[in-house]
Amino acid sequence: MKPHFRIPALGGLLLTASLSLLAAQPVAACSVCRCGDPTFNALGTNIYKEGAFRVFLDWDRVDKEQGSAEEQVTPSSKQEGERPVRDTLVENRFTTSLSYSFGERVIAVARLPWSSRQLTEGGQSTSTRDLADPELYALVRLWSSNFAPGLGRRAWISALGGVKTSWGKNDLRQDGARLDEHVQPGTGSTDWFAGLSGLYLLDARSTVFASAQVRQTGENDFGYEYGNLTLANFGYERKVTKRADAALELNFRDAARDRIDAVGTLDPNTGGSILYLTPRLMFDLGRGVVGRLSIQVPVYHDLNGEQTEKAVANVGLTYLF
């Protein structure tokens, strides 16, 4: 029996994607960071197939509110029922990614994101559209089980390491003045990340997967440094029809507060922990094309200061050569 995880069968798509924790969101570091695993969202369990080349396209929408860094929420203001001024940020991000497998143990990935952001402060809106920060990383299979009849390799563990570059735009200006940090398409910093992921095939129709990652952020030219990140994912995937797979994931993110200047001042309305419940669907569209749809719904949060994280939508296509 051919395992449903093999590409282009959709079951494969869901699997490697969540295992190979990236980013996020894009995973951009920060008070506007994402959690989850875009690599797993796009690839399959046989990503280590020698010479395999893939192209995947993604659209993500992020919507959040955050108190201004200058606004401090005091116990007295809360008791008086005052609501601090909040900034609203909406981002639509379009990402083109390429992956290539070397032998059966290593895969290299490059991600090129384009960001469209709208920041509303005090009733006034500012919009930007430009290149966000590209990412380069690699996955290495550290261990895998022997081939099982009808399943292939039933389990494997991988390591991930890479860099988020500072090549995105971080100095966009209006009337000669630099725009707010959170409306800039790129963070302006070089960030390093590393993690582990694992997968286990329960049977020919279902799989569990897990991954964890840490991200060490850097400072940009304007003294701003987004908080360091810890990310974790756990998911269950099952083939529901010949052409469709479904998955349910838990995506967790813990971020430190952002440092807003070279002196070391911390933004009280950034950082904290959040847990998303993420249903995901994958459809085999034929001719090596797979369609993907998911939504991350916040189910728990312990965020610092004044922040509201809303649901994150993702739509994508993967082309498998």
Secondary structure as GFF3:
##gff-version 3
##sequence-region A 1 321
A	DSSP	alpha_helix	10	19	.	.	.	ID=ss1
A	DSSP	alpha_helix	38	42	.	.	.	ID=ss2
A	DSSP	beta_strand	53	67	.	.	.	ID=ss3
A	DSSP	alpha_helix	75	79	.	.	.	ID=ss4
A	DSSP	beta_strand	86	102	.	.	.	ID=ss5
A	DSSP	beta_strand	106	121	.	.	.	ID=ss6
A	DSSP	beta_strand	124	131	.	.	.	ID=ss7
A	DSSP	beta_strand	135	144	.	.	.	ID=ss8
A	DSSP	beta_strand	147	148	.	.	.	ID=ss9
A	DSSP	beta_strand	152	153	.	.	.	ID=ss10
A	DSSP	beta_strand	155	164	.	.	.	ID=ss11
A	DSSP	beta_strand	173	174	.	.	.	ID=ss12
A	DSSP	beta_strand	177	178	.	.	.	ID=ss13
A	DSSP	three_ten_helix	181	183	.	.	.	ID=ss14
A	DSSP	beta_strand	191	201	.	.	.	ID=ss15
A	DSSP	beta_strand	206	216	.	.	.	ID=ss16
A	DSSP	beta_strand	229	239	.	.	.	ID=ss17
A	DSSP	beta_strand	244	255	.	.	.	ID=ss18
A	DSSP	beta_strand	272	286	.	.	.	ID=ss19
A	DSSP	beta_strand	289	303	.	.	.	ID=ss20
A	DSSP	beta_strand	307	309	.	.	.	ID=ss21
A	DSSP	beta_strand	312	320	.	.	.	ID=ss22
###
